[in-house]
Amino acid sequence: MESEASSKLTQLNIEKLSRPSKPSRASSVDTKTSAPVADVNGLGWPAKSTLQRLKETPDQKDARTAKLTGAVKTLLECIGEDPLRDGLLKTPERYAKALLFMTKGYEEKLSDVLNQAVFEEDHEEMVIVRDIDVFSLCEHHLVPFNGRISIGYIPNKKVLGLSKLARLAETFGRRLQVQERMTRQIALAIEEAIQPQGVAVVMEASHMCMVMRGVQKPSATTVTSTMLGCFRHSAKTREEFLTLIRTPKSTFPY
């Protein structure tokens, strides 16, 4: 009986801890996912186990590069190559530095990315930056996927510097990712930064894990979207956004 009572108490505690906490202005919660929009370290949801790179010293960074270089050398040996031959002699160090660059988003805080580019502005019409080129690494196979993102929002007395929308996409892209999560992360970061009336993000990408391996379908693309606020609740607003991002680009004289 005592063991059964203890088991029930443990289950109650687990359920209590798993319940979403009450949203606050400092750390709001998306009620659709019960996931925090931004973590206390400013990396953006979900920022798991990335604090070492965010806070490491130059010596620690050199040690990380050296460790990764050794790992790449082991990888080359495991596929049957000779890491000491001329063509591969410096490849482990090159790839280590390249991989750290391709995942440098782990070292960027969202507050630094936005860099005080939030402005008070009496504008309540749609703002769109479209066709932002992005590159990322699939976390399932560590091979690239790349494509374009279009971001739109309707301000609520605050606007973001236009380049910051592209910077947000770049920051989240420079991490191990899945396209579905990356699309939502960008939308939630904008919502957290300026509390707009709504945010819309659409991404179309080609995944090398489907092109170079697996089903090997070069023409296949993946489209994901996240609609928050008025873009989710208003079909008219959503359709306006989708129409505008599909409209052929104008030819500017410059």
N, C-alpha and C positions, 0 to 999 in steps of 0.2 A: 504493500500500500504506500509506504514511504517513497519507494522508487517511482511508483506511478505518479504520485503527487509532485515529486521533483521534476519528472519529465514534463508534466503539464505546465509547471511554473516556467521552465526553460522555454517552452514553446510560446507562452504568453510574452516573455521578454523579447524573443526574436520578432514576434509580430509587432510589438510596440516599437522596436528599433527600426523596423522596415517601413513603418508608416511615414509618409512625406511630412516634413515639418511645415509650419505655417510660413507662407511667403513673407519676406521682408524687403524693404527697398534696397538694403545693402546686398542681399543675396536672394534674388527672386527665384521662384520655382515654376517651371513650366508644368501646368496641371495635366497636360496630355501625357507626359512621360514621368512626372515626379522626379525629374533630374535637375540638379542645380545648374543654372545658366552660367555662372562664373564661380570658380573656386577661390579660396582666400589668397592663393598665390598669384592670381591674375593670368593664368595660362588659358583659361576657357575650358568649358565642359567638353569631354571628360578628360581632365589632366591627370592621368595615372602614372605614378612613378617616374616623373620627369624632372623632379626638383634637383637631382644631382647635376644635370647638365646646366640647369638654370643658374645654379649658384657656384659651380666649380671654379677653381683658380686656374691660372695659365699652366701651372705644373700638373694639376689634375687633368687638364685637357690634353696635355702632351702624353700623359700616362694612358689616357683613354685611347688616343690615336695609336700608340704603340701596341696596346692590347688588341685593338681591332686589326692592326697590320698583321700580327701573329695569327689571328683567326683566319684572315684571308689567305695567308700562306698555307694554313692547314686545309682550307677549302680547295685550293689549287691541287694540293697533293691528293686529296680524296677523289677528285675527278680524273686523276691519272696524269696530271701535268707535272712538269719539273719547274718549281718556282725559281730555280737558279739559272735557267737558260736566259739568254740575252733579252728576248722579248718580254719576259715576265719578271725580270730581276727587280724592277721597281714597281711592278703592278700592285703588290699588296699595300704599299704605302699610298699609292695613287688612289686606289679604290677606297681605302679607309678614309682619306680626306674627302673624296667625292661623296661617300655615303653620309658622312657627318654634315656636309653642305646640304645634301638633299633632304636631310632631316633637321635642318637648323631651326625649324619652327618650334622645337622643344626649348629653345633658348630665348624665345621672344614672348614677353608679357604683352597682353592686349593693351594695357595702358600705355606702353611704349610705342606700340604700333599706331594707336590712334593719336598719340602725341598732342593732346590738347586741341584736336581738330574737331571739336564739337562747338557749334555756333548757334546762338539764339537768332532765329529768323522767322518772320511771320509768313511762312509758306506752308500751304497745306495741300499741295498738288503732288502728283506722283513724280518721284525722282528715280531714274533708271541708269545704271551703267551696265552695258551688255557686252557680250563677246570677250570676256576677260580670259585670256589663255592661262591655263593652270596645268601643272605637272605634279604628280604625287607617286607614292609607292604603295602598292596593294599590300596590306599587312598579312595576307594569307600566303602569298608566294614571293614577296619582296621583288616584284617586277613592276615596271612603270604602268601607270595609266595617265592619259592626258586628254584634255578637251577644253571646253569653254563654259564659263559661268556667266549668267545674267542676274543682276541683283536689282531689286526695286524696293522702294519703301515710300510711305506717305508720312511726312513729318508731322510732329505734334509740337510745334514751336521750336524745334531743334533740328539742325541738319548736320551731316558729317561732311568733312572735306571729301571731294569725289575720289581722290586718289586712295583714300583710306579703305574704300570698298574693295579695291583691287589688292591693297596690302593685306586685308583680312583674309581674302581668298588665298593669297600667297602664303601667309603664315600657317593656316590650317593645312594647306597642300604640302608644306614641307614637314610633314609628319607621316608616320605609317598610318594608312587610312583605309576606310571603305567609303565608297562614294556616297552612300546613303547618309552616313554619319557626318561626313564633311559638309554636305549640303545643309544639314540642320544646324551644325555648329556655327556656320556663317550667319544664318538667320538669327539664331539666339544671341550671338555676340552683338549684332546691330540692335536688337530689341533691348538688350541690357544697357547698351551705351546711351541711347537717346529716347527710349520709350516711345517709339513712333505709333501711329494709328495702325500700322500693319507693315509686314515685311514679306517679300517674296523672293525666293532664290530658285533658279532652274539651272541644272548642270547636265551637259551631254558630254560623254567621254568614251574613249576607246580603251579597252583593257588588254594589255599584252598577255595576261594570263588566259584570255580567250582567243588571242590571235596567234601567239607563239607556241602554245601548248594546249592541252585539253581539247575542246571542240574545234579549235583552229578555224575560226570564222572571222577573217579580216574585216569584213564589211559591217559587222555587228557593232552597234553603239548602245550605250546605256543612258537613259534619261531619268533623272531624279528631281524632285521638287519639294520645297517646304513652303507652306503658306501659313502665315501667322496673322492674327488680328483681322482687319477688314478684308484682307485678301482671302482668308479662309471663309469668312462669313458672308461676303458679298460676291455673288457670281459675276455681277457686272464689273466690279473692280478687278477681279481675277482675270476676266476675259480681256479687259483693256490692257493689262500687263502682258498677257500672253500674245496678244495681237501686236503690240509695240515691239516686243523682242524678236518677232518673226518678220517685221517689216524690212524690206531691203534698205541697206544703208544709202544715205544721200552721198552724192559726189561733191566734195568740198573743193573750192578753187585752189586750196593749198594742200 
